[in-house]
Amino acid sequence: MTDTHADTQLLCQRLQAIWHEQIPLSSAMQMQIADFDGEVLTTCASLAPNVNVHGTAFAGSLYAIQALTGWGMMHLQLKLNVLDASIVIASGQINYAQPVAEDIFVRCSFGQQHDEMTKLKTSGKGRFPLVCEVLLADGSRAGEFSGVYAVRLNR
């Protein structure tokens, strides 16, 4: 398992390229990786391309950036564990707690998923529940996405 800053930076660059090349919506949303420390992934997107008629973030954009952040976290964890696998969102639920009238920041923590990662390595498949939060500049939470990511090793 790798854990150097340069390695995680390269993994993030590759993930962002995957998003922008294979999921055009992420590029149109101006979605970027703000930070990744091996356990917590933070993404961001400008408000301007994601704005609704009220001048706040469009609900669909908030859903998309959170769902992609969770998918990205799963992708990065697989790469850190040197695993080649396919990831799909098996289920997702969102709570919009308050409007977002600023650039969008989303945080996702991998948490204590070591048992599920071990199961994935031995059985070839796993289900990983992840929570992503939209955070405002004042530190308050504007919403939360709970997703279950189904993963199957490519063998």
Secondary structure, DSSP 8 states (H G I E B T S, - for coil): ----HHHHHHHHHHHHHHHHHH-HHHHHTT-EEEEE-SSEEEEEE-SGGGB-TTSSB-HHHHHHHHHHHHHHHHHHHHHHTT--EEEEEEEEEEEE-S---S-EEEEEE--S-HHHHHHHHHHSEEEEEEEEEEE-TTS-EEEEEEEEEEEEE--
